[in-house]
Amino acid sequence: MAFLQEENIYCPYCGESIVILLDPSDTDQEYIEDCQVCCQPINFYVSDDGNGELSVIVSSDS
């Protein structure tokens, strides 16, 4: 059973700190979620760092 991993990211638009949950089944996938603060679309890319830990890269559309 895969466990969710909590990760702290910063919105590329408003700079707010946001806690997200990463699902190991999302590894090597991209998806878009709206910022919980400013509602702008954030691009997420989830990857495995090779040690079993997930990492996430966030970016804006611009």
KACORLIN-V754179 format. One record per helix or strand of 2 or more residues. SS is the DSSP state (~ for helix, > for strand). FROM is the first residue (numbers start at 1). TO is the last residue. If there is no record, write none. Layout:
BEGIN
ss | from | to
SS | FROM | TO
SS | FROM | TO
END
This chain:
BEGIN
ss | from | to
> | 5 | 10
> | 17 | 22
~ | 24 | 26
> | 29 | 34
> | 41 | 48
> | 54 | 59
END
